[in-house]
């Protein structure tokens, strides 16, 4: 097995493990979003908003005394639209 092959295996698993440990020792609330070719911007927005509390009409924030960490796995997977952009990624920007 080459060094290059070792680097391409298990990155997401390691990140999830680190995020899980952070949530145990601190006020962190890790959320993993897995992008695929079928991921839409509406779906992405729904996932993001479902983890937030509405503070005011246009203001959303993490639950009280929590800090959200969003981990987006396979960020470049969403299909290109007819203009060559990837709407879920544009939403994150």
C-alpha positions, -999 to 999 in steps of 0.1 A, spaced: 0 0 0 14 34 -10 16 65 12 -9 82 -11 -35 55 -6 -32 58 32 -41 95 30 -73 89 11 -88 65 36 -105 74 69 -103 112 69 -141 116 75 -139 90 103 -111 108 120 -129 142 118 -162 127 132 -142 111 161 -126 144 169 -160 162 168 -176 136 190 -148 141 216 -152 179 214 -190 175 221 -182 155 253 -157 179 268 -172 213 258 -202 232 246 -198 220 211 -226 205 190 -212 188 159 -235 183 129 -224 163 99 -239 170 65 -232 145 37 -234 160 3 -242 139 -28 -250 145 -64 -287 148 -54 -282 173 -26 -302 205 -32 -298 239 -17 -333 236 -1 -323 204 16 -291 220 28 -309 250 42 -334 228 59 -307 208 76 -289 239 87 -320 256 101 -332 225 118 -303 227 142 -307 264 150 -331 282 173 -350 312 161 -340 342 183 -359 368 164 -377 369 131 -346 370 110 -320 358 135 -311 322 142 -285 309 165 -274 276 182 -292 264 212 -284 283 245 -248 278 257 -239 257 226 -215 262 197 -224 245 165 -198 229 143 -210 219 108 -189 193 90 -197 191 54 -185 158 40 -180 154 2 -185 191 -3 -179 190 -41 -204 163 -48 -236 183 -56 -244 183 -93 -237 214 -114 -267 234 -125 -272 248 -160 -251 278 -151 -221 257 -139 -226 265 -102 -234 242 -73 -263 258 -54 -257 239 -21 -221 252 -20 -233 287 -29 -257 286 0 -228 277 24 -208 307 11 
